[in-house]
Amino acid sequence: MHLIVTHLGFLMQGVLFTLGLTVIGFVGALVLGTVLAVCRVGPITPLRVIGSAYVEFFRNIPLLSLLVLFIFGLPDAGVTIPLFASAAICLALSASAFACEAMRGGINSVSVGQAEAARAIGFSFLEVLRFVVLPQAFRAMVQPLVNVFIGVLLSSALAAAVGVAELTNRTQQLNLKYAEAVVCFLFAGAVYLVIALAGGTVGSRLERWLAIKR
Amino acid sequence: MSLLSSVRRRRTAAVAGLSAAALVALSACSSSASAPSIDGGGASGHLSAYNKIITAGPVASDSEINANPWAKKIKQQGYLRVGGTDSGPLFSLRDLNSGELTGFDAGLSQMLAHYITGKTDVKALTKLTITSVDTRETMLQNNTVDAVFATYSITPERAQKVDFAGPYYQSGDSIMVKKGNTSIKSVKDLNGKTVATESNSTAALAVHQLAPKAHVLLFKDDAQCVAAVQQGRADAYVLDQGILLGDAQNNPAVQVVGGNPFTVDPYGIGLNKQSGAKPFVNAFLKKIFASGDWAKLYKATIGTVVKGEVPNPPKIGSVPGS
C-alpha cells in the first residue's frame, strides 16, 4: 500500500489517460454508431450494405489485432498516427459496431405503428427518426449503451500492450521496479471498478429519468 | 417471406466471405523483413550440436541430490518445471520445426534438469510455463514453477520476494537506431528523444535514470520495438545488447550503436525462498563455470551474434540480491 501512496501522482496520470481514451472512444463510438444505425435502418440499400459490412467486420475482430494492425501495420502503408490517437481511434471503431447494434435494437423496439403513423402524416425518413422513433427508442437503448461504455473502459487496458501510458501500463511499470504484483493490480482493478460503477450509476439515473411515469 | 430470408442469408454469407478474405489478405502482406528470424537453426544438424552440449553437462551424484529436498523432489518428478518464455531470441526461443526450446536461458534450464535427473532426451527435460514480469514472483512463491529462467535481472527489491542463484550472465543494455541515424551515439544523446523498450525490461528503468529527459515508449515484445524504430515512431530502442545484435543481424534497416553496453544487468535464476534450492543451484553453476560447459553454451547461443571472446563467467553472489 505504501508503494501506491508514494506513486499516487504517477498512477493518477495513468488514470487520466485511461479516462481520456474511454471518453474519446465512447463519444466516437456513439457518433459513428448513430450514423451506422441510421444507415442500417434506412431505405437506401447501398448504405445498408456498407453499414452491415462495417458492423460484421468490426464486431468480430479482436481489439488487440486491430490495435496491432493500426499501430504497426499502417506505417508500412505510409500512415503513422501517434500512439494515443491510434488507440482512441481503434477503440471508437470497434465500439461503434456494438453501439450501432445497441441503437438498432432500441429502434426496433419501438412499435411499427409509430413509424407508419408518422409516415402517414407526412414526415420524411429522417424526420420520423428524429421526432418520433429515436426519442422513444432511447429509453430501450440506455442500458446496452452503458454496456458499451464499460466495454470501452475495460478494453482501454489493451492499449497498454502497444505502448500507451495509461493505468495498466503504469501499473506494469511499477511492478517491474518493485515486484509487488498483487498490490499493484488490485489497485488498478479497483480504479476500473469505480469508474465502471460510476458509468452504471449514470445509466440507471438516466433510465429512471426517461421511464414512463404512470 | 422465404425469398427475403434467402436473400438475407446470401448477403450475410457474402459479407462474412469478404471480411475473411480481407483478413487473410492483410495478414499475407505483413513485411517479413522486420520480423525476427526463427533462430536456433531449422537444420537438424544445428539442433543436434546444441543437444550434445546439454547432455554433455555434469550429472549430480545421489548423495548431493539426497542432501537437498528440492533436488530430491525434482528427481522424483522426472523433469524441471521452468518459468520463462518461448519467444525470446537468443535466450529462449522455440524452434518451430522440432518444438524444442533453444537458447542460452533455455540451455541452462535444460542443463540443470539434466544435472538433477540425468535424463538425455532434451525435449523432456523441462516443462515450460510462460511467465511474464507481472507473474514471475507469484509463480515462484506459490510453487507453480520450480525455477525461473527468463533473463531475470537481480535486484534487491526482487530478492526480498524470491531467491536468486547466480548471477549467471552479466548483460548490459545497448542502443538500436534506424540505419543512417548518426545523431545518437551514446545514452546521453537519448535525452529529448523518443526511446522504445520492452514493458517487461529493466532497460526502461535504466533509461529513466540515465536519460531522464527521454520520452519512453513501452511495447509488449521485441518485434514491436524494432518495428517502432524502423517506422519512425521511436528514435531508438534500448535493450539487452545480445538481443539487439540478433535483431540487427536479421534486419538491415536498423543498426546497433554505442559501443559497449552502458548498464550492467546481472541475470539470475529465480527460486522459491522456502525451498532451500539456492545453494544447490549455485553449486551447479559453479560446476558448469569450471567445466567449460557454460562457455560452450554461450558460444552456441549468445556467441553467435556478440563478437569477441567468450567472457569469463561472473562471480556467484557478487551482486546485491544474489
Interface residues (C-beta under 8 A of the other chain):
Chain A: V49 S52 A53 E56 F57 N60 I61 V68 L69 F72 G73 P75 D76 T80 L83 A160 A161 V162 G163 A165 N169 Q172 Q173 N175 L176 K177 Y178 A179 A181 V182 F185
Chain B: R11 T12 V15 A16 L18 S19 A22 L23 L26 S30 S31 V133 D134 T135 E137 T138 T155 E157 R158 Q160 K161 A196 S199 N200 S201 T202 A204 L205 L217 L218 F219 K220 Q224 A227 A228 Q231 G232 R233
